[in-house]
Amino acid sequence: MKNIKIITILLTVFIMLMGVGYAAWNQDISIEAVSETGTFNVALENGTVAVYADSNNTPEAINQGITRIASATADGVSGTVNITNLYPGAKAVVTIPVKNTSTIPVKIENVALPSSNSSYDVSVTYPDNLAAVNGTGNIVFTVIVNDNAPENVQAAFNYSATFKQFNK
């Protein structure tokens, strides 16, 4: 019985020493992680307008006394195109620069066309995406004046574009 008491005391001391040894080798590690989302910012810029004598991009004759007032302005998210003194068969190409100042690639989802007009037709082309950060592209409107257009036709319309992140 005396041996059992000694063995019990020795086992108790041994278990306590193991706990001290385990505690001496135990270590807590804490990790702090920071995750930051990107920014989304696309801007439409002021554009340029080129007017041609016909739909085949024939340059207009120089010095014929034809005065054009053409503008393509943008406020970053939408814009306005105004072209005056057009004539049947004339073609105007409006180029609107688009800049991706986001920190992620961006897609152009849609460019709203103006409502139909009996005096002229408008079509639009644009790149699918502005993949590169700080990438640029152009939205191009083509305006063709119809043969039945009356005098004093002014091509005037508003436009806007819808953008989304590249993977949606």
GROMACS elastic network, one bead per residue, 0.5 to 0.9 nm:
[ bonds ]
;  ai    aj funct       b0    kb
    1     4     6  0.50254   500
    1     5     6  0.64364   500
    1     6     6  0.87233   500
    2     5     6  0.52258   500
    2     6     6  0.63526   500
    2     7     6  0.86306   500
    3     6     6  0.50659   500
    3     7     6  0.60036   500
    3     8     6  0.84310   500
    4     8     6  0.59323   500
    4     9     6  0.84662   500
    5     8     6  0.50235   500
    5     9     6  0.60723   500
    5    10     6  0.84618   500
    6     9     6  0.50938   500
    6    10     6  0.59949   500
    6    11     6  0.84865   500
    7    11     6  0.59898   500
    7    12     6  0.84462   500
    8    11     6  0.51213   500
    8    12     6  0.60782   500
    8    13     6  0.85795   500
    9    12     6  0.50745   500
    9    13     6  0.61477   500
    9    14     6  0.84788   500
   10    13     6  0.50938   500
   10    14     6  0.59642   500
   10    15     6  0.85584   500
   11    15     6  0.60121   500
   11    16     6  0.84664   500
   12    15     6  0.52063   500
   12    16     6  0.61967   500
   12    17     6  0.86207   500
   13    16     6  0.50916   500
   13    17     6  0.61443   500
   13    18     6  0.86250   500
   14    17     6  0.50614   500
   14    18     6  0.61908   500
   14    19     6  0.87185   500
   15    18     6  0.50026   500
   15    19     6  0.63285   500
   15    20     6  0.87639   500
   16    19     6  0.51001   500
   16    20     6  0.63810   500
   16    21     6  0.86643   500
   17    21     6  0.60909   500
   17    22     6  0.85066   500
   18    22     6  0.59822   500
   18    23     6  0.84298   500
   19    22     6  0.50056   500
   19    23     6  0.60066   500
   19    24     6  0.84909   500
   20    23     6  0.50672   500
   20    24     6  0.61400   500
   20    25     6  0.88347   500
   21    24     6  0.51075   500
   21    25     6  0.65773   500
   21    26     6  0.88195   500
   22    25     6  0.52812   500
   22    26     6  0.61270   500
   23    26     6  0.51071   500
   23    27     6  0.82937   500
   24    27     6  0.83353   500
   38   102     6  0.74660   500
   38   103     6  0.54332   500
   38   104     6  0.63608   500
   39   101     6  0.85018   500
   39   102     6  0.52685   500
   39   103     6  0.53448   500
   39   104     6  0.69197   500
   40   100     6  0.82987   500
   40   101     6  0.74893   500
   40   103     6  0.66975   500
   40   104     6  0.68753   500
   40   105     6  0.87282   500
   40   106     6  0.80292   500
   40   164     6  0.84615   500
   40   165     6  0.76774   500
   41    99     6  0.86473   500
   41   100     6  0.63464   500
   41   101     6  0.54106   500
   41   103     6  0.82022   500
   41   106     6  0.88741   500
   42    76     6  0.75452   500
   42    77     6  0.78241   500
   42    98     6  0.71091   500
   42    99     6  0.57485   500
   42   101     6  0.57850   500
   42   102     6  0.66122   500
   42   106     6  0.80694   500
   42   163     6  0.75520   500
   43    74     6  0.87068   500
   43    75     6  0.80586   500
   43    77     6  0.60833   500
   43    78     6  0.88709   500
   43    97     6  0.85045   500
   43    98     6  0.57639   500
   43    99     6  0.53519   500
   43   100     6  0.66296   500
   43   101     6  0.75163   500
   44    47     6  0.86734   500
   44    73     6  0.89104   500
   44    74     6  0.59349   500
   44    75     6  0.69105   500
   44    77     6  0.57660   500
   44    78     6  0.68395   500
   44    79     6  0.77834   500
   44    96     6  0.68801   500
   44    97     6  0.60913   500
   44    99     6  0.65981   500
   44   139     6  0.89971   500
   44   160     6  0.87905   500
   44   161     6  0.83859   500
   45    72     6  0.88270   500
   45    73     6  0.71775   500
   45    74     6  0.53806   500
   45    75     6  0.71401   500
   45    76     6  0.61458   500
   45    77     6  0.87277   500
   45    79     6  0.85291   500
   45    96     6  0.63243   500
   45    97     6  0.53694   500
   45    98     6  0.61018   500
   45    99     6  0.76481   500
   46    71     6  0.83757   500
   46    72     6  0.57310   500
   46    74     6  0.50825   500
   46    75     6  0.80092   500
   46    76     6  0.87042   500
   46    79     6  0.80730   500
   46    95     6  0.87396   500
   46    96     6  0.63094   500
   46    97     6  0.70080   500
   47    71     6  0.74312   500
   47    73     6  0.63176   500
   47    74     6  0.77303   500
   47    81     6  0.88753   500
   47    94     6  0.68065   500
   47    95     6  0.53021   500
   47    97     6  0.61942   500
   48    70     6  0.82169   500
   48    71     6  0.69418   500
   48    72     6  0.61594   500
   48    73     6  0.88448   500
   48    93     6  0.81878   500
   48    94     6  0.57272   500
   48    95     6  0.53336   500
   48    96     6  0.67920   500
   48    97     6  0.88349   500
   49    70     6  0.62896   500
   49    71     6  0.67214   500
   49    72     6  0.70484   500
   49    81     6  0.88367   500
   49    83     6  0.83267   500
   49    92     6  0.65998   500
   49    93     6  0.56396   500
   49    95     6  0.64460   500
   49    96     6  0.89782   500
   50    70     6  0.85327   500
   50    91     6  0.83374   500
   50    92     6  0.55333   500
   50    93     6  0.51930   500
   50    94     6  0.65327   500
   50    95     6  0.84658   500
   51    54     6  0.87428   500
   51    57     6  0.83155   500
   51    59     6  0.76564   500
   51    60     6  0.72938   500
   51    68     6  0.84554   500
   51    70     6  0.89467   500
   51    86     6  0.87756   500
   51    90     6  0.71903   500
   51    91     6  0.57335   500
   51    93     6  0.63950   500
   51    94     6  0.87158   500
   52    55     6  0.72151   500
   52    56     6  0.80055   500
   52    57     6  0.52921   500
   52    58     6  0.56007   500
   52    59     6  0.50435   500
   52    60     6  0.53793   500
   52    90     6  0.59367   500
   52    91     6  0.50918   500
   52    92     6  0.60873   500
   52    93     6  0.81366   500
   53    56     6  0.81032   500
   53    57     6  0.68605   500
   53    58     6  0.54687   500
   53    59     6  0.58483   500
   53    61     6  0.78123   500
   53    87     6  0.88593   500
   53    89     6  0.71211   500
   53    91     6  0.64750   500
   53    92     6  0.88486   500
   54    57     6  0.58855   500
   54    58     6  0.58744   500
   54    59     6  0.81192   500
   54    60     6  0.83582   500
   54    88     6  0.87494   500
   54    89     6  0.53383   500
   54    91     6  0.55588   500
   54    92     6  0.89704   500
   54   144     6  0.82321   500
   55    58     6  0.74511   500
   55    89     6  0.68519   500
   55    90     6  0.67166   500
   55    91     6  0.55170   500
   55    92     6  0.87417   500
   55   144     6  0.70311   500
   56    59     6  0.89733   500
   56    91     6  0.84845   500
   57    60     6  0.87534   500
   57    91     6  0.74029   500
   57    92     6  0.89713   500
   58    61     6  0.88763   500
   59    62     6  0.84988   500
   60    64     6  0.87817   500
   61    64     6  0.63420   500
   61    66     6  0.89999   500
   62    65     6  0.81329   500
   62    66     6  0.85065   500
   63    66     6  0.74760   500
   64    67     6  0.88383   500
   66    85     6  0.77802   500
   67    84     6  0.85661   500
   67    85     6  0.69894   500
   68    83     6  0.70412   500
   68    84     6  0.60087   500
   68    85     6  0.59025   500
   68    86     6  0.78185   500
   69    82     6  0.75405   500
   69    83     6  0.57044   500
   69    84     6  0.54601   500
   69    85     6  0.73917   500
   70    81     6  0.74968   500
   70    82     6  0.55380   500
   70    84     6  0.65862   500
   71    80     6  0.78502   500
   71    81     6  0.57268   500
   71    82     6  0.54140   500
   71    83     6  0.66352   500
   71    94     6  0.87670   500
   72    79     6  0.70123   500
   72    80     6  0.57320   500
   72    82     6  0.66932   500
   72    83     6  0.87658   500
   72    94     6  0.72215   500
   72    95     6  0.81264   500
   72    96     6  0.73718   500
   73    78     6  0.85269   500
   73    79     6  0.53474   500
   73    80     6  0.54749   500
   73    81     6  0.66745   500
   73    82     6  0.89427   500
   73    96     6  0.85480   500
   74    77     6  0.70247   500
   74    78     6  0.56280   500
   74    80     6  0.65720   500
   74    81     6  0.89774   500
   74    96     6  0.83831   500
   75    78     6  0.59100   500
   75    79     6  0.61877   500
   76    79     6  0.77538   500
   76    98     6  0.87836   500
   77   160     6  0.63587   500
   77   161     6  0.68951   500
   77   162     6  0.84761   500
   78   158     6  0.74045   500
   78   159     6  0.56881   500
   78   161     6  0.67275   500
   79   157     6  0.85847   500
   79   158     6  0.57001   500
   79   159     6  0.54066   500
   79   160     6  0.64182   500
   80   156     6  0.73034   500
   80   157     6  0.58013   500
   80   159     6  0.62125   500
   80   160     6  0.88647   500
   81    94     6  0.79354   500
   81   155     6  0.74872   500
   81   156     6  0.54321   500
   81   157     6  0.54413   500
   81   158     6  0.63197   500
   81   159     6  0.79634   500
   82   154     6  0.70563   500
   82   155     6  0.57202   500
   82   157     6  0.68066   500
   82   158     6  0.89282   500
   83    86     6  0.72966   500
   83    92     6  0.82392   500
   83   153     6  0.87593   500
   83   154     6  0.57382   500
   83   155     6  0.50966   500
   83   156     6  0.63485   500
   84   152     6  0.75863   500
   84   153     6  0.67084   500
   84   155     6  0.64771   500
   84   156     6  0.82867   500
   85   151     6  0.86776   500
   85   152     6  0.62597   500
   85   153     6  0.65863   500
   85   154     6  0.66325   500
   85   155     6  0.89906   500
   86    89     6  0.87203   500
   86    90     6  0.64640   500
   86    91     6  0.84798   500
   86    92     6  0.88892   500
   86   145     6  0.73130   500
   86   151     6  0.84763   500
   86   152     6  0.72928   500
   86   153     6  0.60399   500
   86   154     6  0.67525   500
   86   155     6  0.79291   500
   87    90     6  0.56625   500
   87    91     6  0.89343   500
   87   145     6  0.65572   500
   87   146     6  0.84379   500
   87   147     6  0.83486   500
   87   149     6  0.75323   500
   87   150     6  0.84356   500
   87   151     6  0.74009   500
   87   152     6  0.80577   500
   87   153     6  0.71958   500
   88    91     6  0.88166   500
   88   119     6  0.85000   500
   88   120     6  0.86347   500
   88   144     6  0.81335   500
   88   145     6  0.50698   500
   88   146     6  0.54176   500
   88   148     6  0.69698   500
   88   149     6  0.59967   500
   88   150     6  0.82697   500
   88   151     6  0.88688   500
   88   153     6  0.89989   500
   89   144     6  0.64772   500
   89   145     6  0.52494   500
   89   146     6  0.59971   500
   89   147     6  0.59094   500
   90   143     6  0.82502   500
   90   144     6  0.58982   500
   90   145     6  0.54946   500
   90   146     6  0.82046   500
   91   142     6  0.71076   500
   91   143     6  0.55936   500
   91   145     6  0.64281   500
   92   141     6  0.81557   500
   92   142     6  0.58985   500
   92   143     6  0.50355   500
   92   144     6  0.64975   500
   92   145     6  0.85404   500
   93   140     6  0.68535   500
   93   141     6  0.58652   500
   93   143     6  0.63378   500
   93   144     6  0.87904   500
   94   139     6  0.81730   500
   94   140     6  0.56036   500
   94   141     6  0.50326   500
   94   142     6  0.63529   500
   94   143     6  0.79050   500
   95   138     6  0.62091   500
   95   139     6  0.59011   500
   95   141     6  0.65580   500
   95   142     6  0.88057   500
   96   137     6  0.84580   500
   96   138     6  0.54142   500
   96   139     6  0.50345   500
   96   140     6  0.62242   500
   96   141     6  0.81630   500
   97   136     6  0.70429   500
   97   137     6  0.58990   500
   97   139     6  0.63901   500
   97   140     6  0.86618   500
   98   130     6  0.85402   500
   98   135     6  0.84724   500
   98   136     6  0.55480   500
   98   137     6  0.52425   500
   98   138     6  0.56470   500
   98   139     6  0.70755   500
   99   102     6  0.89095   500
   99   130     6  0.78423   500
   99   134     6  0.65427   500
   99   135     6  0.60314   500
   99   137     6  0.66649   500
   99   138     6  0.86596   500
  100   103     6  0.84020   500
  100   104     6  0.85499   500
  100   105     6  0.76635   500
  100   106     6  0.70205   500
  100   130     6  0.64257   500
  100   131     6  0.85072   500
  100   132     6  0.77891   500
  100   133     6  0.62239   500
  100   135     6  0.52987   500
  100   136     6  0.61330   500
  100   137     6  0.86193   500
  101   104     6  0.85358   500
  101   133     6  0.65214   500
  101   135     6  0.75454   500
  101   136     6  0.89987   500
  102   105     6  0.71044   500
  102   106     6  0.77588   500
  102   133     6  0.61635   500
  102   134     6  0.68912   500
  103   133     6  0.57918   500
  103   134     6  0.79418   500
  104   131     6  0.79985   500
  104   132     6  0.77215   500
  104   133     6  0.58880   500
  104   165     6  0.72740   500
  104   166     6  0.77189   500
  105   129     6  0.76884   500
  105   130     6  0.61169   500
  105   132     6  0.55476   500
  105   133     6  0.56307   500
  105   134     6  0.86322   500
  105   135     6  0.82127   500
  105   165     6  0.64555   500
  105   166     6  0.54272   500
  105   167     6  0.85886   500
  106   129     6  0.57750   500
  106   130     6  0.51857   500
  106   131     6  0.57643   500
  106   132     6  0.79554   500
  106   133     6  0.81618   500
  106   135     6  0.89590   500
  106   163     6  0.67813   500
  106   164     6  0.58499   500
  106   167     6  0.83692   500
  107   127     6  0.83391   500
  107   128     6  0.59011   500
  107   130     6  0.58737   500
  107   131     6  0.71953   500
  107   162     6  0.87474   500
  107   163     6  0.57030   500
  107   164     6  0.53791   500
  107   165     6  0.59213   500
  107   166     6  0.50455   500
  107   167     6  0.83093   500
  107   168     6  0.86047   500
  108   111     6  0.77250   500
  108   126     6  0.77405   500
  108   127     6  0.70368   500
  108   128     6  0.55756   500
  108   129     6  0.54062   500
  108   130     6  0.73622   500
  108   161     6  0.72803   500
  108   162     6  0.61767   500
  108   164     6  0.65492   500
  108   165     6  0.87530   500
  108   166     6  0.87127   500
  109   128     6  0.74158   500
  109   129     6  0.83213   500
  109   161     6  0.75645   500
  109   162     6  0.53886   500
  109   163     6  0.51823   500
  109   164     6  0.64018   500
  110   126     6  0.88448   500
  110   160     6  0.84708   500
  110   161     6  0.56613   500
  110   162     6  0.50997   500
  110   163     6  0.71118   500
  111   124     6  0.76971   500
  111   125     6  0.85842   500
  111   126     6  0.80199   500
  111   139     6  0.82049   500
  111   159     6  0.71821   500
  111   160     6  0.58692   500
  111   162     6  0.63011   500
  111   163     6  0.89727   500
  112   124     6  0.88707   500
  112   158     6  0.86756   500
  112   159     6  0.57701   500
  112   160     6  0.55421   500
  112   161     6  0.61630   500
  112   162     6  0.81686   500
  113   116     6  0.84985   500
  113   122     6  0.74128   500
  113   123     6  0.74078   500
  113   124     6  0.72831   500
  113   141     6  0.88409   500
  113   157     6  0.85930   500
  113   158     6  0.81616   500
  113   159     6  0.63615   500
  113   160     6  0.80879   500
  114   117     6  0.84375   500
  114   122     6  0.75346   500
  114   156     6  0.89793   500
  114   157     6  0.58849   500
  114   158     6  0.64406   500
  114   159     6  0.66033   500
  115   157     6  0.83507   500
  116   119     6  0.89287   500
  116   120     6  0.80692   500
  116   121     6  0.70460   500
  116   122     6  0.78939   500
  117   120     6  0.57699   500
  117   121     6  0.66712   500
  117   122     6  0.86176   500
  118   121     6  0.75789   500
  118   146     6  0.74902   500
  118   148     6  0.81650   500
  118   149     6  0.72356   500
  119   144     6  0.87695   500
  119   145     6  0.60215   500
  119   146     6  0.54590   500
  119   147     6  0.80414   500
  119   148     6  0.68514   500
  119   150     6  0.71776   500
  119   153     6  0.70787   500
  119   154     6  0.87531   500
  119   155     6  0.83534   500
  120   143     6  0.65393   500
  120   144     6  0.54800   500
  120   146     6  0.50658   500
  120   147     6  0.87247   500
  120   149     6  0.72321   500
  120   153     6  0.86222   500
  120   155     6  0.72484   500
  121   142     6  0.79774   500
  121   143     6  0.56459   500
  121   144     6  0.53588   500
  121   145     6  0.64995   500
  121   146     6  0.70704   500
  122   141     6  0.65246   500
  122   142     6  0.55207   500
  122   144     6  0.66621   500
  122   145     6  0.89428   500
  123   140     6  0.82598   500
  123   141     6  0.56370   500
  123   142     6  0.52474   500
  123   143     6  0.67703   500
  123   144     6  0.87947   500
  124   139     6  0.70756   500
  124   140     6  0.55539   500
  124   142     6  0.62682   500
  124   143     6  0.89847   500
  125   138     6  0.83962   500
  125   139     6  0.59751   500
  125   140     6  0.52972   500
  125   141     6  0.66744   500
  125   142     6  0.84694   500
  126   129     6  0.85617   500
  126   137     6  0.76325   500
  126   138     6  0.61538   500
  126   140     6  0.63079   500
  126   141     6  0.88789   500
  127   130     6  0.73336   500
  127   137     6  0.66001   500
  127   138     6  0.71292   500
  127   139     6  0.73682   500
  128   131     6  0.88739   500
  129   132     6  0.86684   500
  129   137     6  0.82794   500
  129   163     6  0.89175   500
  129   166     6  0.72720   500
  130   133     6  0.75571   500
  130   134     6  0.82405   500
  130   135     6  0.54267   500
  130   136     6  0.61927   500
  130   137     6  0.66229   500
  130   166     6  0.83909   500
  131   134     6  0.87473   500
  131   135     6  0.65431   500
  131   136     6  0.88311   500
  131   166     6  0.72507   500
  132   136     6  0.80519   500
  133   136     6  0.87678   500
  143   155     6  0.77772   500
  145   148     6  0.84383   500
  145   149     6  0.67452   500
  145   153     6  0.84291   500
  145   155     6  0.84247   500
  146   149     6  0.54309   500
  147   150     6  0.87423   500
  149   152     6  0.87860   500
  149   153     6  0.69313   500
  150   153     6  0.63749   500
  164   167     6  0.83819   500
  164   168     6  0.69911   500
  165   168     6  0.59286   500
